[in-house]
Amino acid sequence: MFNMSTEDKLKNVSPTFGNTVLPAVPAFDYIKCPLHRYTFSVKPIREWTERNCEGKTLNLFAGRTKLNIDEIRNDLDEEALADYRMDAVEFLRTWQGEKFDTVLLDPPYAFRKSMEMYKGIRCSPFKQMKDEVMNVLKEGGKVITFGYHSNTMGAGRGFKVEKIALFSHGGAIHDTIASVERHCL
């Protein structure tokens, strides 16, 4: 028999099945919306992202759409609205300012997209970015990652998934997956 009190549900505590403790299930959002090469130009994605960011946010692949949050913007694209124009890994390794409450990772989702979006400049390898994020993230901070696949920071880096969103673009078009993870001490 499945047992979980309302208080435990609110705390995101693991439920039990008999004597077995089940893993806590992250929140899940399903949102139908169009696909666009600039992720945050799509209103439902932009609004979802703004709701899930906390405090000072690093938008590492900022693109051309400003979010209604307190953000520092980085992007290699000369036409992007950015405060910095650095390779993502270089930015993460060299940032000397205040650490961020939230880091947004919305890189080009494939090598072809990287070459297309950045006019032949290859973007940083995703694993290297994930390895460097703690250089700029406050203790207990969030990382929100977007992609065609579920590219999470992972428990091995000390993160716990709090929320997953599936942005369904319909038909034969791939969906966009976002994960919200918090660094746990």
TIVO-2410 file (N, C-alpha, C; in nm, 3 decimals):
# residues 185
REC num residu      c1      c2      c3 atome chaine
REC   1      M   0.084  -0.118   0.000     N      A
REC   1      M   0.000   0.000   0.000    CA      A
REC   1      M   0.088   0.125   0.000     C      A
REC   2      F   0.054   0.221  -0.084     N      A
REC   2      F   0.130   0.345  -0.100    CA      A
REC   2      F   0.090   0.441   0.010     C      A
REC   3      N   0.188   0.491   0.086     N      A
REC   3      N   0.161   0.583   0.196    CA      A
REC   3      N   0.243   0.709   0.181     C      A
REC   4      M   0.176   0.824   0.181     N      A
REC   4      M   0.248   0.952   0.182    CA      A
REC   4      M   0.153   1.057   0.236     C      A
REC   5      S   0.192   1.119   0.346     N      A
REC   5      S   0.108   1.221   0.408    CA      A
REC   5      S   0.112   1.349   0.326     C      A
REC   6      T   0.012   1.433   0.344     N      A
REC   6      T   0.008   1.563   0.276    CA      A
REC   6      T   0.129   1.645   0.315     C      A
REC   7      E   0.168   1.640   0.443     N      A
REC   7      E   0.285   1.715   0.489    CA      A
REC   7      E   0.411   1.668   0.416     C      A
REC   8      D   0.427   1.535   0.397     N      A
REC   8      D   0.544   1.483   0.324    CA      A
REC   8      D   0.541   1.526   0.178     C      A
REC   9      K   0.424   1.528   0.117     N      A
REC   9      K   0.413   1.571  -0.022    CA      A
REC   9      K   0.460   1.715  -0.037     C      A
REC  10      L   0.423   1.800   0.057     N      A
REC  10      L   0.463   1.940   0.052    CA      A
REC  10      L   0.613   1.957   0.073     C      A
REC  11      K   0.674   1.867   0.150     N      A
REC  11      K   0.817   1.873   0.177    CA      A
REC  11      K   0.899   1.801   0.071     C      A
REC  12      N   0.834   1.734  -0.026     N      A
REC  12      N   0.901   1.654  -0.127    CA      A
REC  12      N   0.982   1.541  -0.062     C      A
REC  13      V   0.924   1.481   0.042     N      A
REC  13      V   0.987   1.369   0.112    CA      A
REC  13      V   0.948   1.240   0.041     C      A
REC  14      S   1.037   1.144   0.041     N      A
REC  14      S   1.013   1.018  -0.026    CA      A
REC  14      S   0.896   0.943   0.036     C      A
REC  15      P   0.803   0.893  -0.047     N      A
REC  15      P   0.692   0.812   0.003    CA      A
REC  15      P   0.739   0.670   0.032     C      A
REC  16      T   0.653   0.592   0.095     N      A
REC  16      T   0.687   0.452   0.121    CA      A
REC  16      T   0.587   0.362   0.052     C      A
REC  17      F   0.631   0.241   0.019     N      A
REC  17      F   0.545   0.136  -0.036    CA      A
REC  17      F   0.573   0.016   0.052     C      A
REC  18      G   0.483  -0.009   0.149     N      A
REC  18      G   0.513  -0.110   0.249    CA      A
REC  18      G   0.630  -0.061   0.331     C      A
REC  19      N   0.738  -0.138   0.337     N      A
REC  19      N   0.858  -0.099   0.410    CA      A
REC  19      N   0.965  -0.038   0.320     C      A
REC  20      T   0.935  -0.023   0.190     N      A
REC  20      T   1.032   0.028   0.094    CA      A
REC  20      T   1.014   0.178   0.076     C      A
REC  21      V   1.123   0.255   0.088     N      A
REC  21      V   1.118   0.399   0.064    CA      A
REC  21      V   1.138   0.424  -0.085     C      A
REC  22      L   1.044   0.494  -0.146     N      A
REC  22      L   1.052   0.526  -0.288    CA      A
REC  22      L   1.120   0.662  -0.306     C      A
REC  23      P   1.185   0.683  -0.420     N      A
REC  23      P   1.250   0.814  -0.441    CA      A
REC  23      P   1.146   0.924  -0.455     C      A
REC  24      A   1.182   1.044  -0.407     N      A
REC  24      A   1.093   1.160  -0.424    CA      A
REC  24      A   1.082   1.191  -0.573     C      A
REC  25      V   0.964   1.227  -0.615     N      A
REC  25      V   0.939   1.255  -0.756    CA      A
REC  25      V   0.941   1.405  -0.779     C      A
REC  26      P   1.024   1.451  -0.875     N      A
REC  26      P   1.025   1.595  -0.903    CA      A
REC  26      P   0.893   1.640  -0.964     C      A
REC  27      A   0.863   1.768  -0.949     N      A
REC  27      A   0.744   1.825  -1.013    CA      A
REC  27      A   0.761   1.815  -1.165     C      A
REC  28      F   0.650   1.806  -1.236     N      A
REC  28      F   0.654   1.793  -1.382    CA      A
REC  28      F   0.556   1.890  -1.444     C      A
REC  29      D   0.603   1.968  -1.542     N      A
REC  29      D   0.518   2.060  -1.616    CA      A
REC  29      D   0.515   2.016  -1.763     C      A
REC  30      Y   0.397   2.014  -1.820     N      A
REC  30      Y   0.379   1.983  -1.963    CA      A
REC  30      Y   0.318   2.106  -2.028     C      A
REC  31      I   0.390   2.163  -2.126     N      A
REC  31      I   0.346   2.289  -2.187    CA      A
REC  31      I   0.354   2.276  -2.338     C      A
REC  32      K   0.242   2.301  -2.406     N      A
REC  32      K   0.240   2.300  -2.553    CA      A
REC  32      K   0.275   2.441  -2.602     C      A
REC  33      C   0.370   2.447  -2.696     N      A
REC  33      C   0.411   2.577  -2.748    CA      A
REC  33      C   0.491   2.556  -2.877     C      A
REC  34      P   0.506   2.660  -2.957     N      A
REC  34      P   0.583   2.647  -3.081    CA      A
REC  34      P   0.733   2.636  -3.052     C      A
REC  35      L   0.807   2.592  -3.152     N      A
REC  35      L   0.953   2.584  -3.145    CA      A
REC  35      L   1.011   2.708  -3.214     C      A
REC  36      H   1.117   2.763  -3.157     N      A
REC  36      H   1.187   2.875  -3.219    CA      A
REC  36      H   1.335   2.860  -3.190     C      A
REC  37      R   1.420   2.905  -3.281     N      A
REC  37      R   1.564   2.889  -3.262    CA      A
REC  37      R   1.614   2.964  -3.139     C      A
REC  38      Y   1.544   3.069  -3.097     N      A
REC  38      Y   1.576   3.138  -2.974    CA      A
REC  38      Y   1.474   3.096  -2.868     C      A
REC  39      T   1.514   3.005  -2.785     N      A
REC  39      T   1.425   2.939  -2.689    CA      A
REC  39      T   1.337   3.037  -2.612     C      A
REC  40      F   1.397   3.143  -2.557     N      A
REC  40      F   1.323   3.233  -2.468    CA      A
REC  40      F   1.234   3.332  -2.542     C      A
REC  41      S   1.237   3.332  -2.676     N      A
REC  41      S   1.145   3.418  -2.750    CA      A
REC  41      S   1.004   3.358  -2.750     C      A
REC  42      V   0.991   3.232  -2.712     N      A
REC  42      V   0.861   3.164  -2.704    CA      A
REC  42      V   0.801   3.198  -2.567     C      A
REC  43      K   0.690   3.270  -2.567     N      A
REC  43      K   0.633   3.324  -2.443    CA      A
REC  43      K   0.612   3.221  -2.332     C      A
REC  44      P   0.553   3.103  -2.357     N      A
REC  44      P   0.535   3.007  -2.247    CA      A
REC  44      P   0.668   2.959  -2.188     C      A
REC  45      I   0.771   2.943  -2.271     N      A
REC  45      I   0.901   2.901  -2.220    CA      A
REC  45      I   0.965   3.014  -2.139     C      A
REC  46      R   0.957   3.135  -2.192     N      A
REC  46      R   1.013   3.252  -2.123    CA      A
REC  46      R   0.947   3.270  -1.986     C      A
REC  47      E   0.815   3.264  -1.982     N      A
REC  47      E   0.744   3.285  -1.855    CA      A
REC  47      E   0.774   3.174  -1.755     C      A
REC  48      W   0.782   3.048  -1.802     N      A
REC  48      W   0.817   2.935  -1.715    CA      A
REC  48      W   0.956   2.958  -1.656     C      A
REC  49      T   1.049   2.999  -1.740     N      A
REC  49      T   1.187   3.023  -1.696    CA      A
REC  49      T   1.193   3.135  -1.593     C      A
REC  50      E   1.124   3.245  -1.618     N      A
REC  50      E   1.123   3.357  -1.524    CA      A
REC  50      E   1.066   3.315  -1.388     C      A
REC  51      R   0.963   3.231  -1.389     N      A
REC  51      R   0.904   3.182  -1.263    CA      A
REC  51      R   1.001   3.092  -1.185     C      A
REC  52      N   1.087   3.021  -1.255     N      A
REC  52      N   1.173   2.923  -1.190    CA      A
REC  52      N   1.311   2.976  -1.153     C      A
REC  53      C   1.347   3.094  -1.200     N      A
REC  53      C   1.475   3.154  -1.161    CA      A
REC  53      C   1.462   3.217  -1.023     C      A
REC  54      E   1.572   3.215  -0.950     N      A
REC  54      E   1.577   3.279  -0.818    CA      A
REC  54      E   1.695   3.375  -0.815     C      A
REC  55      G   1.672   3.495  -0.762     N      A
REC  55      G   1.781   3.590  -0.739    CA      A
REC  55      G   1.862   3.624  -0.862     C      A
REC  56      K   1.989   3.655  -0.840     N      A
REC  56      K   2.082   3.692  -0.948    CA      A
REC  56      K   2.107   3.569  -1.035     C      A
REC  57      T   2.087   3.586  -1.166     N      A
REC  57      T   2.092   3.473  -1.260    CA      A
REC  57      T   2.198   3.497  -1.367     C      A
REC  58      L   2.276   3.393  -1.394     N      A
REC  58      L   2.368   3.393  -1.507    CA      A
REC  58      L   2.298   3.323  -1.623     C      A
REC  59      N   2.276   3.395  -1.732     N      A
REC  59      N   2.220   3.339  -1.855    CA      A
REC  59      N   2.339   3.318  -1.948     C      A
REC  60      L   2.392   3.195  -1.952     N      A
REC  60      L   2.520   3.168  -2.017    CA      A
REC  60      L   2.513   3.168  -2.169     C      A
REC  61      F   2.395   3.141  -2.226     N      A
REC  61      F   2.372   3.145  -2.371    CA      A
REC  61      F   2.250   3.235  -2.392     C      A
REC  62      A   2.265   3.363  -2.369     N      A
REC  62      A   2.153   3.455  -2.353    CA      A
REC  62      A   2.065   3.475  -2.476     C      A
REC  63      G   2.123   3.472  -2.595     N      A
REC  63      G   2.042   3.492  -2.714    CA      A
REC  63      G   1.991   3.634  -2.728     C      A
REC  64      R   1.877   3.648  -2.794     N      A
REC  64      R   1.825   3.781  -2.830    CA      A
REC  64      R   1.704   3.824  -2.750     C      A
REC  65      T   1.664   3.744  -2.650     N      A
REC  65      T   1.546   3.778  -2.571    CA      A
REC  65      T   1.586   3.804  -2.427     C      A
REC  66      K   1.560   3.925  -2.378     N      A
REC  66      K   1.588   3.956  -2.238    CA      A
REC  66      K   1.477   3.897  -2.152     C      A
REC  67      L   1.516   3.843  -2.040     N      A
REC  67      L   1.419   3.789  -1.945    CA      A
REC  67      L   1.387   3.896  -1.841     C      A
REC  68      N   1.269   3.886  -1.782     N      A
REC  68      N   1.226   3.980  -1.679    CA      A
REC  68      N   1.275   3.931  -1.542     C      A
REC  69      I   1.408   3.921  -1.528     N      A
REC  69      I   1.474   3.875  -1.406    CA      A
REC  69      I   1.603   3.956  -1.390     C      A
REC  70      D   1.669   3.941  -1.277     N      A
REC  70      D   1.799   4.004  -1.253    CA      A
REC  70      D   1.904   3.912  -1.314     C      A
REC  71      E   1.951   3.944  -1.436     N      A
REC  71      E   2.041   3.852  -1.506    CA      A
REC  71      E   2.167   3.920  -1.556     C      A
REC  72      I   2.274   3.842  -1.559     N      A
REC  72      I   2.398   3.875  -1.629    CA      A
REC  72      I   2.393   3.789  -1.754     C      A
REC  73      R   2.416   3.850  -1.871     N      A
REC  73      R   2.396   3.781  -1.998    CA      A
REC  73      R   2.530   3.759  -2.071     C      A
REC  74      N   2.552   3.636  -2.116     N      A
REC  74      N   2.671   3.601  -2.193    CA      A
REC  74      N   2.627   3.532  -2.321     C      A
REC  75      D   2.689   3.565  -2.433     N      A
REC  75      D   2.661   3.496  -2.559    CA      A
REC  75      D   2.770   3.531  -2.660     C      A
REC  76      L   2.814   3.433  -2.736     N      A
REC  76      L   2.916   3.455  -2.839    CA      A
REC  76      L   2.862   3.528  -2.961     C      A
REC  77      D   2.732   3.516  -2.987     N      A
REC  77      D   2.670   3.577  -3.104    CA      A
REC  77      D   2.676   3.729  -3.091     C      A
REC  78      E   2.736   3.796  -3.189     N      A
REC  78      E   2.749   3.942  -3.187    CA      A
REC  78      E   2.614   4.013  -3.190     C      A
REC  79      E   2.509   3.945  -3.238     N      A
REC  79      E   2.376   4.006  -3.246    CA      A
REC  79      E   2.293   3.980  -3.121     C      A
REC  80      A   2.344   3.898  -3.031     N      A
REC  80      A   2.271   3.868  -2.907    CA      A
REC  80      A   2.278   3.989  -2.813     C      A
REC  81      L   2.180   3.999  -2.726     N      A
REC  81      L   2.178   4.103  -2.623    CA      A
REC  81      L   2.258   4.049  -2.505     C      A
REC  82      A   2.386   4.085  -2.498     N      A
REC  82      A   2.474   4.024  -2.399    CA      A
REC  82      A   2.563   4.127  -2.331     C      A
REC  83      D   2.593   4.101  -2.203     N      A
REC  83      D   2.688   4.182  -2.127    CA      A
REC  83      D   2.831   4.135  -2.153     C      A
REC  84      Y   2.846   4.006  -2.183     N      A
REC  84      Y   2.977   3.944  -2.208    CA      A
REC  84      Y   2.968   3.861  -2.335     C      A
REC  85      R   3.079   3.847  -2.405     N      A
REC  85      R   3.088   3.766  -2.527    CA      A
REC  85      R   3.205   3.670  -2.513     C      A
REC  86      M   3.184   3.570  -2.428     N      A
REC  86      M   3.290   3.475  -2.398    CA      A
REC  86      M   3.244   3.332  -2.424     C      A
REC  87      D   3.339   3.245  -2.454     N      A
REC  87      D   3.312   3.103  -2.456    CA      A
REC  87      D   3.258   3.066  -2.317     C      A
REC  88      A   3.159   2.978  -2.311     N      A
REC  88      A   3.093   2.945  -2.185    CA      A
REC  88      A   3.189   2.890  -2.080     C      A
REC  89      V   3.275   2.796  -2.118     N      A
REC  89      V   3.369   2.738  -2.022    CA      A
REC  89      V   3.467   2.845  -1.974     C      A
REC  90      E   3.513   2.929  -2.066     N      A
REC  90      E   3.605   3.038  -2.028    CA      A
REC  90      E   3.537   3.131  -1.928     C      A
REC  91      F   3.410   3.165  -1.953     N      A
REC  91      F   3.336   3.251  -1.862    CA      A
REC  91      F   3.331   3.187  -1.724     C      A
REC  92      L   3.292   3.060  -1.717     N      A
REC  92      L   3.278   2.990  -1.589    CA      A
REC  92      L   3.412   2.980  -1.515     C      A
REC  93      R   3.519   2.963  -1.588     N      A
REC  93      R   3.651   2.948  -1.525    CA      A
REC  93      R   3.711   3.081  -1.478     C      A
REC  94      T   3.672   3.192  -1.541     N      A
REC  94      T   3.739   3.319  -1.512    CA      A
REC  94      T   3.653   3.420  -1.436     C      A
REC  95      W   3.523   3.393  -1.415     N      A
REC  95      W   3.434   3.488  -1.348    CA      A
REC  95      W   3.488   3.521  -1.209     C      A
REC  96      Q   3.503   3.649  -1.180     N      A
REC  96      Q   3.554   3.694  -1.051    CA      A
REC  96      Q   3.448   3.768  -0.969     C      A
REC  97      G   3.331   3.787  -1.024     N      A
REC  97      G   3.225   3.861  -0.955    CA      A
REC  97      G   3.152   3.776  -0.852     C      A
REC  98      E   3.044   3.833  -0.803     N      A
REC  98      E   2.958   3.766  -0.705    CA      A
REC  98      E   2.900   3.638  -0.765     C      A
REC  99      K   2.887   3.535  -0.682     N      A
REC  99      K   2.829   3.410  -0.731    CA      A
REC  99      K   2.679   3.427  -0.755     C      A
REC 100      F   2.624   3.341  -0.839     N      A
REC 100      F   2.485   3.350  -0.884    CA      A
REC 100      F   2.394   3.255  -0.806     C      A
REC 101      D   2.267   3.296  -0.791     N      A
REC 101      D   2.165   3.211  -0.729    CA      A
REC 101      D   2.115   3.107  -0.828     C      A
REC 102      T   2.113   3.144  -0.957     N      A
REC 102      T   2.064   3.056  -1.064    CA      A
REC 102      T   2.157   3.067  -1.184     C      A
REC 103      V   2.180   2.954  -1.249     N      A
REC 103      V   2.253   2.953  -1.376    CA      A
REC 103      V   2.162   2.890  -1.481     C      A
REC 104      L   2.141   2.960  -1.592     N      A
REC 104      L   2.063   2.908  -1.705    CA      A
REC 104      L   2.158   2.853  -1.809     C      A
REC 105      L   2.136   2.727  -1.849     N      A
REC 105      L   2.215   2.663  -1.954    CA      A
REC 105      L   2.121   2.628  -2.069     C      A
REC 106      D   2.128   2.704  -2.175     N      A
REC 106      D   2.047   2.679  -2.295    CA      A
REC 106      D   2.139   2.682  -2.417     C      A
REC 107      P   2.235   2.587  -2.422     N      A
REC 107      P   2.330   2.587  -2.534    CA      A
REC 107      P   2.264   2.536  -2.662     C      A
REC 108      P   2.327   2.558  -2.777     N      A
REC 108      P   2.279   2.491  -2.898    CA      A
REC 108      P   2.274   2.341  -2.870     C      A
REC 109      Y   2.166   2.275  -2.909     N      A
REC 109      Y   2.141   2.138  -2.867    CA      A
REC 109      Y   2.219   2.033  -2.944     C      A
REC 110      A   2.288   2.072  -3.049     N      A
REC 110      A   2.362   1.976  -3.132    CA      A
REC 110      A   2.478   2.050  -3.200     C      A
REC 111      F   2.577   1.974  -3.245     N      A
REC 111      F   2.692   2.032  -3.312    CA      A
REC 111      F   2.648   2.119  -3.430     C      A
REC 112      R   2.553   2.069  -3.511     N      A
REC 112      R   2.504   2.145  -3.626    CA      A
REC 112      R   2.444   2.277  -3.581     C      A
REC 113      K   2.366   2.276  -3.472     N      A
REC 113      K   2.305   2.399  -3.421    CA      A
REC 113      K   2.412   2.495  -3.370     C      A
REC 114      S   2.515   2.441  -3.309     N      A
REC 114      S   2.625   2.524  -3.260    CA      A
REC 114      S   2.691   2.597  -3.376     C      A
REC 115      M   2.719   2.525  -3.483     N      A
REC 115      M   2.784   2.584  -3.599    CA      A
REC 115      M   2.692   2.687  -3.666     C      A
REC 116      E   2.561   2.658  -3.669     N      A
REC 116      E   2.464   2.749  -3.731    CA      A
REC 116      E   2.444   2.876  -3.647     C      A
REC 117      M   2.424   2.859  -3.517     N      A
REC 117      M   2.393   2.973  -3.429    CA      A
REC 117      M   2.514   3.065  -3.410     C      A
REC 118      Y   2.633   3.008  -3.411     N      A
REC 118      Y   2.752   3.086  -3.382    CA      A
REC 118      Y   2.844   3.099  -3.501     C      A
REC 119      K   2.785   3.087  -3.620     N      A
REC 119      K   2.855   3.115  -3.747    CA      A
REC 119      K   2.991   3.046  -3.756     C      A
REC 120      G   2.991   2.916  -3.723     N      A
REC 120      G   3.112   2.836  -3.736    CA      A
REC 120      G   3.197   2.826  -3.612     C      A
REC 121      I   3.163   2.902  -3.506     N      A
REC 121      I   3.238   2.892  -3.381    CA      A
REC 121      I   3.179   2.776  -3.301     C      A
REC 122      R   3.261   2.682  -3.265     N      A
REC 122      R   3.213   2.566  -3.190    CA      A
REC 122      R   3.193   2.604  -3.043     C      A
REC 123      C   3.078   2.567  -2.988     N      A
REC 123      C   3.048   2.597  -2.848    CA      A
REC 123      C   3.121   2.501  -2.756     C      A
REC 124      S   3.134   2.541  -2.631     N      A
REC 124      S   3.201   2.460  -2.529    CA      A
REC 124      S   3.133   2.325  -2.513     C      A
REC 125      P   3.214   2.220  -2.490     N      A
REC 125      P   3.156   2.089  -2.460    CA      A
REC 125      P   3.072   2.096  -2.332     C      A
REC 126      F   2.955   2.032  -2.336     N      A
REC 126      F   2.859   2.044  -2.226    CA      A
REC 126      F   2.915   1.987  -2.095     C      A
REC 127      K   2.984   1.875  -2.101     N      A
REC 127      K   3.039   1.815  -1.979    CA      A
REC 127      K   3.134   1.912  -1.911     C      A
REC 128      Q   3.219   1.979  -1.987     N      A
REC 128      Q   3.311   2.076  -1.927    CA      A
REC 128      Q   3.236   2.191  -1.861     C      A
REC 129      M   3.126   2.236  -1.925     N      A
REC 129      M   3.046   2.343  -1.864    CA      A
REC 129      M   2.991   2.297  -1.730     C      A
REC 130      K   2.933   2.176  -1.729     N      A
REC 130      K   2.875   2.125  -1.605    CA      A
REC 130      K   2.981   2.113  -1.495     C      A
REC 131      D   3.101   2.073  -1.533     N      A
REC 131      D   3.209   2.058  -1.435    CA      A
REC 131      D   3.251   2.193  -1.376     C      A
REC 132      E   3.232   2.302  -1.448     N      A
REC 132      E   3.277   2.435  -1.405    CA      A
REC 132      E   3.169   2.520  -1.339     C      A
REC 133      V   3.044   2.478  -1.343     N      A
REC 133      V   2.933   2.560  -1.292    CA      A
REC 133      V   2.950   2.600  -1.146     C      A
REC 134      M   3.004   2.512  -1.062     N      A
REC 134      M   3.016   2.543  -0.919    CA      A
REC 134      M   3.109   2.661  -0.894     C      A
REC 135      N   3.193   2.696  -0.992     N      A
REC 135      N   3.279   2.814  -0.976    CA      A
REC 135      N   3.198   2.943  -0.966     C      A
REC 136      V   3.076   2.943  -1.020     N      A
REC 136      V   2.996   3.066  -1.024    CA      A
REC 136      V   2.863   3.056  -0.948     C      A
REC 137      L   2.828   2.937  -0.898     N      A
REC 137      L   2.697   2.914  -0.834    CA      A
REC 137      L   2.710   2.920  -0.682     C      A
REC 138      K   2.617   2.991  -0.618     N      A
REC 138      K   2.614   2.996  -0.471    CA      A
REC 138      K   2.578   2.857  -0.417     C      A
REC 139      E   2.619   2.831  -0.294     N      A
REC 139      E   2.577   2.708  -0.226    CA      A
REC 139      E   2.425   2.705  -0.220     C      A
REC 140      G   2.365   2.594  -0.254     N      A
REC 140      G   2.220   2.581  -0.255    CA      A
REC 140      G   2.154   2.643  -0.377     C      A
REC 141      G   2.235   2.687  -0.475     N      A
REC 141      G   2.181   2.751  -0.594    CA      A
REC 141      G   2.118   2.654  -0.692     C      A
REC 142      K   2.054   2.711  -0.795     N      A
REC 142      K   1.982   2.633  -0.897    CA      A
REC 142      K   2.055   2.638  -1.030     C      A
REC 143      V   2.042   2.529  -1.105     N      A
REC 143      V   2.081   2.527  -1.245    CA      A
REC 143      V   1.958   2.483  -1.324     C      A
REC 144      I   1.924   2.560  -1.426     N      A
REC 144      I   1.812   2.527  -1.515    CA      A
REC 144      I   1.872   2.499  -1.652     C      A
REC 145      T   1.851   2.377  -1.700     N      A
REC 145      T   1.912   2.331  -1.824    CA      A
REC 145      T   1.804   2.299  -1.928     C      A
REC 146      F   1.827   2.342  -2.053     N      A
REC 146      F   1.737   2.316  -2.164    CA      A
REC 146      F   1.807   2.229  -2.267     C      A
REC 147      G   1.732   2.142  -2.334     N      A
REC 147      G   1.789   2.060  -2.440    CA      A
REC 147      G   1.685   1.970  -2.504     C      A
REC 148      Y   1.729   1.897  -2.607     N      A
REC 148      Y   1.643   1.796  -2.670    CA      A
REC 148      Y   1.649   1.666  -2.591     C      A
REC 149      H   1.747   1.656  -2.502     N      A
REC 149      H   1.767   1.539  -2.417    CA      A
REC 149      H   1.768   1.589  -2.273     C      A
REC 150      S   1.758   1.498  -2.179     N      A
REC 150      S   1.761   1.539  -2.038    CA      A
REC 150      S   1.906   1.547  -1.991     C      A
REC 151      N   1.965   1.663  -2.009     N      A
REC 151      N   2.105   1.687  -1.972    CA      A
REC 151      N   2.110   1.748  -1.833     C      A
REC 152      T   2.109   1.666  -1.730     N      A
REC 152      T   2.109   1.719  -1.594    CA      A
REC 152      T   2.250   1.733  -1.539     C      A
REC 153      M   2.262   1.813  -1.434     N      A
REC 153      M   2.390   1.828  -1.364    CA      A
REC 153      M   2.426   1.699  -1.293     C      A
REC 154      G   2.328   1.634  -1.232     N      A
REC 154      G   2.347   1.501  -1.174    CA      A
REC 154      G   2.384   1.498  -1.027     C      A
REC 155      A   2.348   1.387  -0.964     N      A
REC 155      A   2.375   1.366  -0.822    CA      A
REC 155      A   2.524   1.359  -0.794     C      A
REC 156      G   2.603   1.313  -0.890     N      A
REC 156      G   2.747   1.304  -0.873    CA      A
REC 156      G   2.812   1.441  -0.851     C      A
REC 157      R   2.747   1.546  -0.896     N      A
REC 157      R   2.796   1.683  -0.875    CA      A
REC 157      R   2.724   1.748  -0.757     C      A
REC 158      G   2.640   1.671  -0.688     N      A
REC 158      G   2.570   1.722  -0.570    CA      A
REC 158      G   2.439   1.792  -0.599     C      A
REC 159      F   2.373   1.759  -0.711     N      A
REC 159      F   2.247   1.823  -0.748    CA      A
REC 159      F   2.130   1.728  -0.734     C      A
REC 160      K   2.014   1.785  -0.703     N      A
REC 160      K   1.890   1.711  -0.695    CA      A
REC 160      K   1.788   1.777  -0.788     C      A
REC 161      V   1.723   1.697  -0.871     N      A
REC 161      V   1.621   1.749  -0.963    CA      A
REC 161      V   1.497   1.788  -0.883     C      A
REC 162      E   1.455   1.913  -0.900     N      A
REC 162      E   1.333   1.962  -0.834    CA      A
REC 162      E   1.214   1.965  -0.930     C      A
REC 163      K   1.241   1.991  -1.058     N      A
REC 163      K   1.132   2.005  -1.154    CA      A
REC 163      K   1.182   1.968  -1.293     C      A
REC 164      I   1.093   1.909  -1.371     N      A
REC 164      I   1.119   1.880  -1.512    CA      A
REC 164      I   1.003   1.939  -1.592     C      A
REC 165      A   1.035   2.001  -1.704     N      A
REC 165      A   0.932   2.054  -1.794    CA      A
REC 165      A   0.952   1.995  -1.932     C      A
REC 166      L   0.842   1.959  -1.994     N      A
REC 166      L   0.843   1.913  -2.133    CA      A
REC 166      L   0.764   2.016  -2.213     C      A
REC 167      F   0.835   2.084  -2.304     N      A
REC 167      F   0.771   2.181  -2.392    CA      A
REC 167      F   0.745   2.109  -2.523     C      A
REC 168      S   0.618   2.073  -2.546     N      A
REC 168      S   0.578   1.995  -2.662    CA      A
REC 168      S   0.552   2.087  -2.779     C      A
REC 169      H   0.625   2.064  -2.890     N      A
REC 169      H   0.613   2.150  -3.007    CA      A
REC 169      H   0.523   2.091  -3.114     C      A
REC 170      G   0.471   1.972  -3.091     N      A
REC 170      G   0.372   1.911  -3.180    CA      A
REC 170      G   0.429   1.844  -3.302     C      A
REC 171      G   0.347   1.756  -3.360     N      A
REC 171      G   0.383   1.687  -3.484    CA      A
REC 171      G   0.512   1.608  -3.473     C      A
REC 172      A   0.592   1.615  -3.577     N      A
REC 172      A   0.717   1.540  -3.583    CA      A
REC 172      A   0.835   1.621  -3.529     C      A
REC 173      I   0.808   1.735  -3.467     N      A
REC 173      I   0.913   1.820  -3.414    CA      A
REC 173      I   0.952   1.770  -3.276     C      A
REC 174      H   1.082   1.764  -3.250     N      A
REC 174      H   1.131   1.721  -3.119    CA      A
REC 174      H   1.080   1.815  -3.011     C      A
REC 175      D   1.067   1.765  -2.890     N      A
REC 175      D   1.028   1.847  -2.776    CA      A
REC 175      D   1.152   1.907  -2.710     C      A
REC 176      T   1.131   2.011  -2.633     N      A
REC 176      T   1.239   2.069  -2.552    CA      A
REC 176      T   1.217   2.024  -2.408     C      A
REC 177      I   1.323   1.979  -2.344     N      A
REC 177      I   1.317   1.934  -2.206    CA      A
REC 177      I   1.396   2.031  -2.121     C      A
REC 178      A   1.338   2.071  -2.008     N      A
REC 178      A   1.411   2.156  -1.914    CA      A
REC 178      A   1.413   2.088  -1.778     C      A
REC 179      S   1.526   2.101  -1.710     N      A
REC 179      S   1.535   2.048  -1.573    CA      A
REC 179      S   1.577   2.161  -1.480     C      A
REC 180      V   1.518   2.161  -1.362     N      A
REC 180      V   1.555   2.255  -1.256    CA      A
REC 180      V   1.619   2.171  -1.147     C      A
REC 181      E   1.745   2.201  -1.118     N      A
REC 181      E   1.818   2.125  -1.016    CA      A
REC 181      E   1.875   2.221  -0.913     C      A
REC 182      R   1.879   2.173  -0.789     N      A
REC 182      R   1.936   2.253  -0.681    CA      A
REC 182      R   2.059   2.181  -0.627     C      A
REC 183      H   2.163   2.261  -0.603     N      A
REC 183      H   2.284   2.204  -0.544    CA      A
REC 183      H   2.257   2.180  -0.396     C      A
REC 184      C   2.271   2.057  -0.353     N      A
REC 184      C   2.245   2.019  -0.214    CA      A
REC 184      C   2.377   2.005  -0.140     C      A
REC 185      L   2.386   2.061  -0.024     N      A
REC 185      L   2.510   2.056   0.053    CA      A
REC 185      L   2.533   1.918   0.110     C      A
***
